[in-house]
Amino acid sequence: MDPFELYALRYARNGPRTLGQNLQGGDLHEAHSDLEFYTWVAKRGDRVFVIDTGSSAASAGKRGDTVLRPPHEALGLLGIEAAQVEDVVLTHAHYDHAGNLPEYRAARFHLQDAEMSYVTGRCMCAPVLRRGYEIDDVLHLVRCVHCDRVVFHDGSAEIVPGLSVHRVGGHTAGLQVVRVWTSRGWVVLASDAAHFFLNAQRGIPFPSILHADAMAEGFRTILSLADGSWEHVIPGHDPLVLDLYPAPDPSLSGMVARLDLPPRRTVPAP
């Protein structure tokens, strides 16, 4: 099985933040890491998978995020045009993971059944649960369902050899992580199953959570999918990603990280 190249592209940030904003039960007065926002790319030959499409500038602005570059335009740093991408995996449908969908005019969107049911069902009557979603993003997904452009998954599924999705829930009802075969072995894009290494390593969720028990089990799942190594788990919003993993070119330092290469140093202990 040929390995994928795997990339993280940073497109926005939110900060300054406190430990209580990043770790359930943390001190609201103790300074902690900014949130970094990423979209990911798995590439093998001429086959490209985009994992999550980031937020629109309008959605980010409403929430105080600073957009560094539109995520669909960031793909151009790797020579990829969003309009030509055929497969997009959405880990879940929150605004910062499923925005800009109209830019992907040729794409099939891979999504868990449970996530679509969640974002179109009675749970969205609760403001605390729907605040992470943008109705226009959800409506676009519904339109894509009616145009046969959504591929639904129920639990774990292999999309192609070397790339699979695995439902873990917790953060949302249908959150899925992505396992990718690379030259250094299996790498797991944890997305919001672990916002930071700290969340997963300590077993303490990020405060935005639907089911704490599912998230706790998700921490164990992502580590097992990564063959028990934190160096093979990529959290969804941790600034350490760009620090630990090399850029594909010095000119892209601070913007793009090469995740299929070994980290430049050991993942810090919690």
VOBA-1610 file (N, C-alpha, C; in pm, whole numbers, padded with zeros to 5 digits, always signed):
BEGIN
Met+00085-00119+00000Met+00000+00000+00000Met+00089+00125+00000Asp+00071+00209-00099Asp+00150+00331-00108Asp+00107+00430+00000Pro+00204+00501+00057Pro+00169+00598+00163Pro+00117+00730+00106Phe+00043+00801+00190Phe-00002+00936+00158Phe+00099+01037+00209Glu+00112+01147+00138Glu+00167+01268+00197Glu+00053+01333+00277Leu+00087+01395+00389Leu-00016+01449+00477Leu+00027+01586+00527Tyr-00064+01682+00515Tyr-00031+01821+00546Tyr-00137+01884+00636Ala-00090+01976+00722Ala-00179+02065+00797Ala-00156+02207+00746Leu-00263+02277+00712Leu-00254+02415+00664Leu-00328+02505+00763Arg-00256+02596+00823Arg-00315+02688+00919Arg-00385+02802+00845Tyr-00508+02835+00888Tyr-00577+02944+00820Tyr-00630+03052+00914Ala-00636+03027+01045Ala-00690+03127+01138Ala-00642+03096+01279Arg-00668+03192+01370Arg-00637+03171+01511Arg-00738+03246+01597Asn-00745+03205+01724Asn-00830+03272+01822Asn-00751+03284+01952Gly-00735+03404+02001Gly-00662+03423+02125Gly-00654+03571+02158Pro-00601+03606+02276Pro-00548+03514+02378Pro-00660+03439+02450Arg-00625+03322+02506Arg-00721+03237+02573Arg-00667+03194+02709Thr-00758+03144+02792Thr-00720+03095+02924Thr-00731+02944+02929Leu-00672+02886+03034Leu-00679+02741+03052Leu-00824+02696+03064Gly-00908+02775+03130Gly-01049+02739+03145Gly-01126+02739+03015Gln-01078+02813+02915Gln-01141+02811+02783Gln-01099+02688+02702Asn-00988+02628+02740Asn-00932+02516+02662Asn-00943+02381+02730Leu-00966+02380+02860Leu-00968+02257+02938Leu-01083+02264+03037Gln-01173+02169+03029Gln-01289+02169+03117Gln-01243+02170+03263Gly-01294+02268+03339Gly-01255+02281+03479Gly-01127+02357+03501Gly-01064+02406+03394Gly-00939+02480+03408Gly-00961+02619+03464Asp-00854+02680+03512Asp-00858+02814+03571Asp-00885+02918+03463Leu-00991+02995+03480Leu-01029+03097+03382Leu-00935+03217+03386His-00843+03221+03484His-00750+03333+03494His-00609+03295+03450Glu-00586+03168+03423Glu-00452+03121+03384Glu-00439+03124+03232Ala-00340+03195+03185Ala-00319+03206+03040Ala-00285+03069+02980His-00333+03047+02857His-00304+02921+02789His-00294+02947+02640Ser-00282+02841+02562Ser-00254+02850+02418Ser-00369+02914+02341Asp-00333+02985+02236Asp-00431+03023+02136Asp-00487+02898+02070Leu-00604+02912+02010Leu-00654+02810+01918Leu-00600+02841+01779Glu-00542+02741+01715Glu-00506+02753+01575Glu-00606+02671+01494Phe-00642+02720+01376Phe-00741+02654+01293Phe-00672+02600+01168Tyr-00705+02474+01136Tyr-00638+02404+01026Tyr-00739+02343+00929Thr-00692+02328+00807Thr-00751+02232+00714Thr-00639+02135+00678Trp-00674+02012+00644Trp-00573+01908+00622Trp-00585+01852+00481Val-00475+01803+00429Val-00471+01745+00295Val-00396+01613+00300Ala-00456+01508+00245Ala-00389+01379+00222Ala-00374+01362+00071Lys-00252+01340+00025Lys-00224+01338-00118Lys-00142+01214-00152Arg-00186+01140-00253Arg-00114+01022-00302Arg-00122+01022-00453Gly-00009+01045-00519Gly-00013+01058-00664Gly-00099+01176-00703Asp-00195+01152-00791Asp-00285+01260-00830Asp-00416+01257-00753Arg-00425+01172-00650Arg-00547+01161-00569Arg-00533+01251-00447Val-00629+01340-00428Val-00625+01438-00320Val-00751+01426-00236Phe-00732+01421-00105Phe-00843+01429-00010Phe-00822+01553+00077Val-00922+01638+00081Val-00921+01750+00176Val-01000+01707+00298Ile-00944+01728+00413Ile-01013+01694+00538Ile-01047+01824+00607Asp-01174+01856+00608Asp-01233+01978+00663Asp-01200+02100+00578Thr-01297+02189+00569Thr-01290+02301+00476Thr-01281+02436+00545Gly-01268+02436+00678Gly-01247+02561+00750Gly-01370+02649+00756Ser-01352+02768+00807Ser-01465+02861+00823Ser-01459+02971+00719Ser-01575+03028+00693Ser-01580+03148+00610Ser-01532+03267+00694Ala-01493+03373+00627Ala-01448+03492+00698Ala-01560+03550+00783Ala-01683+03546+00733Ala-01796+03601+00808Ala-01821+03520+00935Ser-01817+03388+00925Ser-01840+03303+01041Ser-01730+03323+01145Ala-01605+03331+01099Ala-01494+03353+01190Ala-01505+03487+01259Gly-01542+03590+01183Gly-01552+03724+01240Gly-01654+03734+01351Lys-01766+03664+01336Lys-01870+03666+01440Lys-01820+03609+01571Arg-01718+03524+01565Arg-01670+03454+01684Arg-01534+03506+01731Gly-01486+03612+01671Gly-01362+03672+01716Gly-01237+03602+01667Asp-01249+03517+01566Asp-01132+03450+01509Asp-01063+03543+01410Thr-00933+03533+01402Thr-00855+03611+01305Thr-00819+03521+01189Val-00872+03550+01071Val-00844+03470+00952Val-00713+03517+00890Leu-00620+03427+00873Leu-00490+03457+00815Leu-00493+03447+00663Arg-00573+03352+00615Arg-00595+03335+00471Arg-00718+03247+00455Pro-00802+03271+00354Pro-00917+03182+00334Pro-00869+03039+00317Pro-00928+02943+00389Pro-00874+02807+00386Pro-00874+02743+00248His-00976+02772+00167His-00977+02712+00033His-00868+02773-00056Glu-00827+02896-00026Glu-00716+02956-00099Glu-00582+02904-00048Ala-00578+02866+00081Ala-00454+02810+00137Ala-00412+02684+00063Leu-00507+02612+00006Leu-00474+02492-00071Leu-00378+02522-00186Gly-00386+02645-00235Gly-00297+02685-00344Gly-00151+02679-00306Leu-00120+02685-00176Leu+00018+02672-00131Leu+00075+02535-00167Leu-00016+02436-00186Leu+00025+02302-00226Leu-00009+02273-00372Gly-00045+02378-00445Gly-00079+02361-00586Gly-00213+02294-00610Ile-00306+02307-00515Ile-00437+02242-00523Ile-00544+02348-00540Glu-00639+02324-00630Glu-00753+02413-00649Glu-00876+02349-00588Ala-00943+02423-00499Ala-01060+02369-00430Ala-01166+02321-00528Ala-01185+02393-00637Ala-01290+02358-00733Ala-01266+02225-00801Gln-01142+02173-00797Gln-01111+02047-00864Gln-01101+01928-00769Val-01114+01954-00638Val-01105+01846-00541Val-01229+01759-00550Glu-01209+01627-00555Glu-01322+01535-00573Glu-01372+01474-00443Asp-01289+01472-00340Asp-01329+01410-00214Asp-01293+01500-00097Val-01393+01532-00016Val-01374+01609+00106Val-01431+01529+00222Val-01351+01507+00324Val-01397+01443+00446Val-01428+01553+00547Leu-01550+01555+00597Leu-01588+01650+00702Leu-01590+01575+00835Thr-01498+01612+00924Thr-01496+01544+01052Thr-01623+01571+01131His-01679+01689+01115His-01810+01725+01169His-01849+01856+01102Ala-01965+01909+01135Ala-02018+02021+01057Ala-02012+02155+01130His-01930+02167+01234His-01912+02297+01297His-01858+02399+01197Tyr-01884+02527+01227Tyr-01854+02635+01134Tyr-01708+02636+01088Asp-01616+02597+01178Asp-01474+02605+01146Asp-01421+02479+01079His-01509+02387+01048His-01470+02262+00981His-01551+02237+00854Ala-01661+02305+00838Ala-01749+02277+00723Ala-01801+02404+00657Gly-01719+02509+00656Gly-01754+02630+00583Gly-01700+02625+00440Asn-01733+02726+00362Asn-01679+02740+00226Asn-01715+02624+00133Leu-01820+02550+00163Leu-01851+02432+00083Leu-01879+02463-00064Pro-01939+02578-00097Pro-01962+02606-00240Pro-01834+02615-00322Glu-01719+02637-00256Glu-01593+02644-00329Glu-01551+02508-00384Tyr-01610+02401-00327Tyr-01573+02264-00366Tyr-01680+02209-00461Arg-01682+02262-00580Arg-01794+02238-00672Arg-01797+02096-00727Ala-01683+02028-00726Ala-01678+01892-00783Ala-01674+01784-00676Ala-01684+01823-00550Ala-01652+01729-00442Ala-01771+01647-00396Arg-01738+01525-00351Arg-01826+01445-00267Arg-01785+01472-00122Phe-01884+01485-00035Phe-01856+01513+00105Phe-01883+01389+00188His-01781+01344+00259His-01791+01224+00342His-01826+01267+00484Leu-01937+01215+00536Leu-01993+01260+00663Leu-02057+01142+00734Gln-02058+01147+00866Gln-02127+01043+00942Gln-02278+01066+00940Asp-02354+00956+00930Asp-02500+00963+00940Asp-02541+01042+01065Ala-02475+01012+01175Ala-02514+01070+01303Ala-02497+01221+01304Glu-02399+01273+01232Glu-02377+01418+01231Glu-02489+01488+01154Met-02529+01435+01041Met-02638+01497+00966Met-02768+01491+01044Ser-02794+01379+01109Ser-02915+01368+01191Ser-02913+01470+01305Tyr-02797+01487+01363Tyr-02781+01579+01476Tyr-02807+01723+01435Val-02745+01767+01323Val-02754+01908+01286Val-02886+01944+01220Thr-02970+01845+01191Thr-03102+01874+01133Thr-03215+01826+01224Gly-03182+01788+01346Gly-03282+01734+01437Gly-03308+01821+01558Arg-03375+01763+01655Arg-03426+01839+01768Arg-03316+01897+01858Cys-03196+01840+01853Cys-03088+01895+01936Cys-03058+02040+01899Met-03085+02079+01774Met-03058+02216+01733Met-03159+02316+01788Cys-03258+02267+01862Cys-03349+02358+01934Cys-03280+02418+02056Ala-03167+02361+02097Ala-03093+02409+02214Ala-02983+02504+02168Pro-02991+02632+02207Pro-02889+02728+02161Pro-02747+02687+02194Val-02725+02623+02307Val-02589+02586+02346Val-02530+02480+02252Leu-02616+02398+02190Leu-02570+02294+02099Leu-02556+02344+01956Arg-02638+02440+01918Arg-02633+02486+01779Arg-02536+02601+01757Arg-02479+02655+01865Arg-02396+02774+01848Arg-02270+02748+01766Gly-02226+02623+01758Gly-02107+02592+01680Gly-02134+02575+01532Tyr-02260+02583+01493Tyr-02297+02560+01353Tyr-02342+02688+01286Glu-02327+02692+01155Glu-02380+02799+01072Glu-02490+02741+00985Ile-02607+02801+00990Ile-02721+02744+00918Ile-02695+02735+00769Asp-02622+02832+00712Asp-02596+02825+00567Asp-02508+02706+00532Asp-02414+02671+00619Asp-02331+02552+00596Asp-02417+02426+00599Val-02507+02420+00697Val-02594+02303+00710Val-02688+02292+00590Leu-02745+02405+00549Leu-02836+02403+00434Leu-02763+02360+00307His-02638+02401+00292His-02564+02359+00173His-02543+02207+00175Leu-02515+02153+00292Leu-02500+02008+00302Leu-02629+01937+00266Val-02741+01991+00311Val-02871+01930+00277Val-02892+01933+00126Arg-02859+02043+00063Arg-02872+02052-00083Arg-02782+01948-00151Cys-02663+01929-00096Cys-02572+01830-00155Cys-02626+01689-00139Val-02696+01662-00029Val-02761+01532-00013Val-02859+01509-00127His-02936+01611-00159His-03039+01598-00264His-02978+01598-00404Cys-02848+01628-00413Cys-02778+01620-00542Cys-02683+01501-00548Asp-02699+01407-00454Asp-02615+01286-00449Asp-02467+01318-00435Arg-02435+01421-00354Arg-02296+01458-00334Arg-02248+01436-00191Val-02327+01367-00110Val-02284+01332+00025Val-02273+01180+00036Val-02158+01134+00083Val-02136+00993+00108Val-02145+00972+00258Phe-02245+00896+00301Phe-02267+00877+00444Phe-02191+00755+00495His-02139+00769+00617His-02071+00659+00684His-02135+00637+00821Asp-02133+00514+00865Asp-02192+00476+00993Asp-02088+00403+01075Gly-02015+00477+01158Gly-01908+00416+01238Gly-01776+00424+01166Ser-01709+00312+01146Ser-01579+00308+01080Ser-01596+00263+00935Ala-01519+00325+00846Ala-01527+00290+00704Ala-01396+00323+00636Glu-01352+00235+00547Glu-01235+00261+00463Glu-01283+00331+00337Ile-01234+00452+00314Ile-01272+00526+00193Ile-01189+00478+00075Val-01060+00468+00095Val-00968+00401+00001Val-00863+00331+00088Pro-00793+00232+00033Pro-00687+00171+00113Pro-00589+00276+00165Gly-00570+00277+00296Gly-00479+00373+00357Gly-00546+00497+00411Leu-00677+00511+00395Leu-00748+00627+00450Leu-00886+00582+00495Ser-00912+00596+00624Ser-01038+00550+00681Ser-01091+00653+00780Val-01222+00646+00805Val-01287+00733+00903Val-01342+00648+01016His-01350+00710+01135His-01391+00638+01254His-01473+00731+01342Arg-01598+00699+01362Arg-01683+00783+01446Arg-01644+00768+01592Val-01623+00883+01659Val-01596+00882+01803Val-01699+00964+01881Gly-01769+01058+01815Gly-01868+01138+01886Gly-01803+01222+01995Gly-01880+01249+02101Gly-01829+01324+02214Gly-01844+01473+02196His-01762+01532+02112His-01768+01677+02085His-01899+01712+02014Thr-01935+01633+01915Thr-02066+01639+01850Thr-02115+01495+01834Ala-02238+01478+01790Ala-02294+01343+01781Ala-02224+01258+01677Gly-02177+01321+01568Gly-02119+01244+01458Gly-01976+01278+01427Leu-01902+01326+01525Leu-01761+01356+01501Leu-01687+01230+01457Gln-01609+01242+01349Gln-01527+01131+01302Gln-01382+01176+01293Val-01292+01083+01321Val-01148+01108+01303Val-01104+01036+01177Val-00988+01074+01125Val-00939+01021+00999Val-00803+00956+01021Arg-00791+00831+00982Arg-00666+00754+00995Arg-00602+00744+00858Val-00475+00782+00849Val-00407+00792+00720Val-00275+00715+00726Trp-00251+00631+00624Trp-00126+00557+00614Trp-00020+00645+00550Thr+00092+00664+00619Thr+00200+00749+00570Thr+00331+00672+00575Ser+00437+00737+00529Ser+00568+00673+00530Ser+00619+00646+00671Arg+00560+00711+00774Arg+00601+00684+00912Arg+00495+00605+00988Gly+00403+00544+00914Gly+00300+00461+00976Gly+00166+00531+00978Trp+00076+00479+01063Trp-00059+00534+01072Trp-00058+00665+01150Val-00114+00769+01090Val-00131+00898+01155Val-00280+00926+01167Val-00323+00973+01283Val-00465+01000+01308Val-00488+01150+01318Leu-00569+01202+01228Leu-00615+01340+01238Leu-00732+01341+01335Ala-00706+01388+01457Ala-00806+01377+01563Ala-00914+01483+01552Ser-00889+01589+01476Ser-00984+01699+01470Ser-01026+01736+01612Asp-01155+01755+01637Asp-01198+01802+01769Asp-01227+01689+01867Ala-01183+01568+01834Ala-01177+01464+01938Ala-01070+01501+02040Ala-00974+01585+02000Ala-00873+01639+02091Ala-00829+01774+02034His-00880+01882+02090His-00839+02013+02042His-00689+02034+02059Phe-00638+01992+02177Phe-00497+02006+02211Phe-00443+01869+02252Phe-00312+01850+02240Phe-00250+01731+02298Phe-00290+01718+02445Leu-00294+01832+02514Leu-00323+01834+02657Leu-00456+01768+02689Asn-00559+01794+02608Asn-00691+01735+02633Asn-00684+01583+02634Ala-00622+01527+02531Ala-00618+01381+02519Ala-00523+01318+02619Gln-00407+01381+02640Gln-00308+01322+02730Gln-00356+01321+02875Arg-00428+01427+02915Arg-00480+01432+03052Arg-00617+01367+03064Gly-00680+01339+02949Gly-00814+01282+02952Gly-00920+01381+02999Ile-00897+01510+02973Ile-00990+01615+03014Ile-01039+01688+02890Pro-01170+01690+02865Pro-01221+01746+02740Pro-01205+01897+02728Phe-01207+01944+02607Phe-01231+02084+02574Phe-01373+02116+02620Pro-01400+02240+02664Pro-01532+02269+02722Pro-01651+02252+02630Ser-01633+02261+02498Ser-01744+02242+02405Ser-01766+02092+02385Ile-01872+02038+02447Ile-01886+01893+02452Ile-02033+01854+02456Leu-02066+01745+02387Leu-02201+01690+02390Leu-02209+01576+02491His-02119+01477+02480His-02120+01362+02569His-01979+01338+02622Ala-01960+01359+02752Ala-01828+01343+02812Ala-01780+01199+02806Asp-01871+01103+02821Asp-01828+00963+02819Asp-01777+00924+02681Ala-01844+00971+02576Ala-01798+00940+02441Ala-01664+01007+02411Met-01645+01128+02463Met-01517+01195+02440Met-01405+01122+02512Ala-01431+01076+02634Ala-01329+01002+02707Ala-01290+00874+02634Glu-01389+00805+02580Glu-01361+00685+02502Glu-01288+00722+02373Gly-01321+00839+02318Gly-01254+00885+02197Gly-01105+00906+02217Phe-01066+00955+02336Phe-00923+00971+02364Phe-00851+00836+02352Arg-00914+00731+02403Arg-00853+00598+02395Arg-00853+00548+02251Thr-00960+00578+02179Thr-00971+00530+02041Thr-00863+00591+01951Ile-00844+00722+01960Ile-00746+00785+01871Ile-00605+00735+01901Leu-00575+00709+02026Leu-00442+00659+02060Leu-00423+00517+02007Ser-00528+00434+02015Ser-00516+00298+01965Ser-00505+00296+01812Leu-00577+00385+01744Leu-00567+00394+01598Leu-00429+00440+01554Ala-00363+00516+01641Ala-00228+00565+01612Ala-00120+00472+01666Asp-00157+00347+01689Asp-00062+00246+01736Asp+00004+00285+01868Gly-00072+00358+01951Gly-00027+00388+02086Gly+00075+00500+02098Ser+00095+00579+01994Ser+00198+00684+01995Ser+00135+00822+01979Trp+00161+00913+02075Trp+00111+01050+02062Trp+00176+01121+01945Glu+00293+01075+01901Glu+00357+01138+01786Glu+00284+01105+01656His+00187+01016+01663His+00106+00983+01546His-00037+01032+01559Val-00063+01117+01659Val-00193+01181+01677Val-00177+01330+01649Ile-00264+01384+01564Ile-00259+01526+01530Ile-00385+01593+01585Pro-00373+01673+01692Pro-00490+01739+01748Pro-00543+01847+01655Gly-00669+01887+01680Gly-00738+01974+01585Gly-00702+02121+01588His-00650+02171+01702His-00631+02316+01713His-00503+02355+01787Asp-00410+02267+01800Asp-00293+02291+01884Asp-00183+02364+01807Pro-00133+02480+01859Pro-00021+02548+01793Pro+00105+02463+01785Leu+00116+02361+01871Leu+00235+02275+01869Leu+00253+02203+01736Val+00144+02185+01661Val+00155+02111+01534Val+00256+02177+01442Leu+00247+02309+01430Leu+00339+02380+01341Leu+00480+02387+01398Asp+00491+02375+01529Asp+00622+02376+01593Asp+00690+02240+01582Leu+00611+02133+01596Leu+00668+01999+01598Leu+00703+01946+01460Tyr+00622+01979+01359Tyr+00637+01914+01229Tyr+00695+02011+01127Pro+00782+01961+01040Pro+00852+02050+00947Pro+00761+02101+00836Ala+00795+02217+00786Ala+00727+02270+00668Ala+00777+02196+00544Pro+00693+02181+00441Pro+00741+02116+00318Pro+00846+02197+00244Asp+00852+02326+00275Asp+00950+02416+00215Asp+00972+02529+00315Pro+01095+02581+00330Pro+01117+02689+00426Pro+01026+02809+00406Ser+00986+02836+00283Ser+00898+02950+00256Ser+00759+02932+00315Leu+00723+02808+00351Leu+00590+02779+00406Leu+00593+02759+00557Ser+00705+02789+00618Ser+00716+02775+00763Ser+00612+02863+00833Gly+00545+02805+00932Gly+00440+02877+01003Gly+00306+02875+00935Met+00302+02818+00814Met+00176+02811+00739Met+00134+02667+00713Val+00231+02581+00678Val+00203+02443+00640Val+00299+02351+00715Ala+00246+02240+00765Ala+00329+02138+00831Ala+00315+02006+00757Arg+00425+01934+00746Arg+00429+01803+00679Arg+00414+01694+00786Leu+00296+01635+00793Leu+00262+01542+00901Leu+00305+01399+00874Asp+00341+01369+00750Asp+00387+01234+00719Asp+00536+01217+00746Leu+00602+01323+00789Leu+00741+01316+00831Leu+00749+01314+00984Pro+00852+01257+01041Pro+00863+01251+01187Pro+00869+01391+01248Pro+00819+01408+01369Pro+00830+01538+01436Pro+00976+01572+01463Arg+01004+01701+01470Arg+01141+01745+01494Arg+01186+01723+01637Arg+01091+01704+01728Arg+01122+01671+01867Arg+01006+01592+01925Thr+01024+01539+02041Thr+00923+01455+02104Thr+00802+01539+02146Val+00685+01482+02130Val+00563+01549+02176Val+00575+01568+02327Pro+00556+01693+02376Pro+00572+01719+02520Pro+00475+01637+02605Ala+00521+01595+02721Ala+00433+01528+02817Ala+00342+01633+02881Pro+00222+01592+02925Pro+00129+01690+02984Pro+00181+01742+03118
//
